Amino acid sequence: MTPEAGGERERILRAATKLFAALGYDATEIGHIAEAAGLPAKAVNSHFGSKRDVYVAVMERVHLSHAAVVEPEIKELKAAPSDEKISVLHRLIDRYIDFAAENPEVPALWMHRWLSDASDVSDLEAQYVQPLAEFVIEGVIPVRREGDVHFMINSLIWCVHGFVLSGVFDAAGRRRGPEDPRALSRFRAHMHHMVHRTLGLPGSPP
């Protein structure tokens, strides 16, 4: 691949990521992606072949960026001595929250899928989500005293995605999301408390 071709491909992926995150797969057309990338539609087809191929490439890239952040933390959790596992687990929670807050297009893309967007591309959860979730569950199970780890992990993901994309209402009815330091701090503490209580961990959440 020439540097020029690589540059065009990157422009297409960035444009497509923003559009799929904002509009969803079903509402995004090849022409929209090409226009946002500043390229003719034939350039998108030349690099990817179809809108579906663009979408699969976007989701693969999103997954790899997500896994690059989460997997090292999970490996550390699995390797940590028993008396350190709880603090490592809470660091994993913080890292996931930070990743989602810094990359809101990631929760937006998955949120669209939860609403049946791109229903004809049906294998992404099995390919990307489930293996990573099981990896997390394997790391968490030795720490757990009680509770359903599978539902706890999913609840954490739902809460993080919802907070990043929609925030929470304050007493005055204004939405406060991750861009508000106080709201972010309160949300982080709440997630620590939820996980700590759900798993029946000893002591108070850090």
C-alpha positions as CSV (number, residue, x, y, z in Angstrom):
1,M,0.0,0.0,0.0
2,T,1.4,3.4,-1.0
3,P,1.5,6.2,1.6
4,E,-1.2,8.0,-0.4
5,A,-3.4,5.0,-0.3
6,G,-2.8,4.5,3.4
7,G,-3.7,8.1,4.0
8,E,-6.9,7.8,2.1
9,R,-7.9,4.6,3.9
10,E,-7.2,6.3,7.3
11,R,-9.4,9.3,6.3
12,I,-12.2,7.0,5.2
13,L,-12.0,5.0,8.5
14,R,-12.0,8.2,10.6
15,A,-14.9,9.7,8.7
16,A,-16.9,6.5,8.8
17,T,-16.3,6.0,12.5
18,K,-17.7,9.5,13.2
19,L,-20.7,8.9,11.0
20,F,-21.6,5.4,12.2
21,A,-21.3,6.7,15.8
22,A,-23.5,9.7,15.1
23,L,-26.1,8.3,12.7
24,G,-25.7,4.5,12.9
25,Y,-24.9,2.1,10.1
26,D,-28.3,2.0,8.6
27,A,-28.6,5.8,8.1
28,T,-25.1,6.2,6.7
29,E,-24.4,5.9,3.0
30,I,-21.2,5.5,1.1
31,G,-21.7,9.0,-0.3
32,H,-21.8,10.4,3.2
33,I,-18.5,8.7,4.1
34,A,-16.8,9.9,1.0
35,E,-18.0,13.5,1.5
36,A,-16.9,13.5,5.1
37,A,-13.5,12.1,4.1
38,G,-13.2,14.6,1.2
39,L,-12.9,11.9,-1.4
40,P,-15.0,10.6,-4.3
41,A,-17.3,7.7,-3.6
42,K,-15.3,5.5,-5.9
43,A,-12.3,5.9,-3.6
44,V,-14.3,4.3,-0.7
45,N,-15.4,1.5,-2.9
46,S,-11.8,1.0,-4.1
47,H,-10.4,0.7,-0.6
48,F,-13.2,-1.3,1.0
49,G,-15.7,-2.6,-1.7
50,S,-18.9,-1.9,0.2
51,K,-20.4,0.0,3.2
52,R,-20.5,-3.3,5.1
53,D,-16.8,-3.7,4.6
54,V,-16.2,-0.2,5.9
55,Y,-18.3,-0.9,8.9
56,V,-16.6,-4.2,9.7
57,A,-13.2,-2.5,9.4
58,V,-14.3,0.3,11.8
59,M,-15.6,-2.1,14.4
60,E,-12.5,-4.2,14.2
61,R,-10.4,-1.1,14.8
62,V,-12.6,0.0,17.7
63,H,-12.3,-3.5,19.2
64,L,-8.5,-3.5,18.9
65,S,-8.2,-0.1,20.6
66,H,-10.5,-1.2,23.3
67,A,-8.7,-4.5,23.8
68,A,-5.3,-2.8,23.9
69,V,-6.5,-0.8,27.0
70,V,-8.5,-3.5,28.8
71,E,-6.5,-6.7,28.2
72,P,-3.3,-5.6,30.1
73,E,-5.4,-4.6,33.1
74,I,-7.1,-8.0,33.1
75,K,-3.8,-9.8,32.8
76,E,-2.6,-7.8,35.8
77,L,-5.7,-8.7,37.7
78,K,-5.2,-12.4,37.0
79,A,-1.6,-12.3,38.1
80,A,-2.0,-10.1,41.2
81,P,-1.6,-11.6,44.6
82,S,-4.9,-12.2,46.5
83,D,-4.5,-9.2,48.7
84,E,-4.0,-6.9,45.7
85,K,-6.8,-8.2,43.4
86,I,-9.5,-5.8,44.7
87,S,-7.4,-2.7,44.1
88,V,-6.4,-3.9,40.7
89,L,-10.1,-4.6,39.8
90,H,-11.0,-1.0,40.7
91,R,-8.1,0.3,38.6
92,L,-9.6,-1.8,35.7
93,I,-13.0,-0.1,36.3
94,D,-11.3,3.3,36.2
95,R,-9.4,2.5,33.0
96,Y,-12.6,1.4,31.3
97,I,-14.4,4.5,32.3
98,D,-11.5,6.7,31.1
99,F,-11.3,4.9,27.8
100,A,-15.0,5.3,27.1
101,A,-14.9,9.0,28.1
102,E,-11.9,9.7,25.9
103,N,-13.4,7.7,23.0
104,P,-17.2,8.3,23.1
105,E,-17.5,7.0,19.5
106,V,-16.9,3.5,20.9
107,P,-19.9,3.4,23.3
108,A,-21.9,5.2,20.6
109,L,-21.2,2.5,18.0
110,W,-22.2,-0.3,20.4
111,M,-25.2,1.6,21.6
112,H,-26.5,1.7,18.0
113,R,-26.1,-2.1,17.8
114,W,-28.1,-2.5,21.0
115,L,-30.9,-0.7,19.2
116,S,-30.7,-3.2,16.3
117,D,-28.6,-1.0,14.0
118,A,-26.6,-3.0,11.4
119,S,-28.7,-6.1,12.2
120,D,-27.4,-7.8,9.0
121,V,-23.9,-7.7,10.4
122,S,-24.6,-10.2,13.1
123,D,-21.4,-11.8,14.2
124,L,-19.5,-8.9,15.8
125,E,-20.6,-9.6,19.3
126,A,-19.5,-13.2,19.1
127,Q,-16.3,-12.2,17.5
128,Y,-15.3,-9.2,19.7
129,V,-17.6,-8.6,22.7
130,Q,-18.0,-12.1,24.1
131,P,-14.4,-13.2,24.1
132,L,-13.3,-10.0,25.9
133,A,-16.2,-10.2,28.4
134,E,-15.3,-13.8,29.2
135,F,-11.7,-12.8,29.7
136,V,-12.8,-10.2,32.2
137,I,-15.1,-12.6,33.9
138,E,-12.3,-15.2,34.3
139,G,-10.2,-12.5,36.0
140,V,-13.1,-11.3,38.3
141,I,-14.4,-14.7,39.4
142,P,-11.5,-15.4,41.9
143,V,-12.2,-12.1,43.6
144,R,-16.0,-12.6,43.9
145,R,-17.7,-13.5,47.2
146,E,-21.3,-13.4,45.8
147,G,-23.3,-12.0,43.0
148,D,-23.6,-12.8,39.2
149,V,-20.4,-11.8,37.6
150,H,-21.8,-12.0,34.1
151,F,-24.7,-9.6,34.9
152,M,-22.3,-7.3,36.9
153,I,-20.0,-6.9,33.9
154,N,-22.9,-6.2,31.6
155,S,-24.4,-3.7,34.1
156,L,-21.1,-1.9,34.3
157,I,-20.9,-1.6,30.5
158,W,-24.5,-0.3,30.2
159,C,-23.9,2.2,33.0
160,V,-20.6,3.5,31.5
161,H,-21.9,3.8,28.0
162,G,-25.1,5.5,29.2
163,F,-23.1,8.0,31.4
164,V,-20.6,8.8,28.6
165,L,-23.3,9.4,26.0
166,S,-26.1,11.0,28.1
167,G,-24.7,11.9,31.5
168,V,-27.0,12.3,34.5
169,F,-29.3,15.1,35.5
170,D,-28.2,17.3,38.4
171,A,-30.6,19.0,40.9
172,A,-31.3,21.8,38.4
173,G,-32.2,19.4,35.6
174,R,-29.0,19.9,33.6
175,R,-27.2,17.0,32.1
176,R,-23.8,16.3,33.6
177,G,-21.4,13.9,31.8
178,P,-17.8,13.0,31.8
179,E,-16.7,16.5,30.8
180,D,-17.8,17.6,34.3
181,P,-15.1,16.6,36.8
182,R,-17.4,16.4,39.7
183,A,-19.9,14.3,37.9
184,L,-17.2,12.0,36.6
185,S,-15.7,11.6,40.1
186,R,-19.2,10.8,41.5
187,F,-19.9,8.3,38.7
188,R,-16.5,6.6,39.2
189,A,-17.2,6.3,42.9
190,H,-20.6,4.9,42.2
191,M,-19.3,2.2,39.8
192,H,-16.7,1.2,42.4
193,H,-19.4,0.9,45.0
194,M,-21.7,-1.0,42.7
195,V,-19.1,-3.6,41.8
196,H,-17.8,-3.9,45.3
197,R,-21.3,-4.5,46.7
198,T,-22.5,-6.8,43.9
199,L,-19.5,-9.1,44.3
200,G,-19.6,-9.0,48.1
201,L,-16.0,-7.8,48.4
202,P,-14.6,-7.1,51.9
203,G,-14.0,-3.6,53.2
204,S,-15.0,-0.3,51.6
205,P,-14.4,0.4,47.9
206,P,-11.2,2.4,47.3
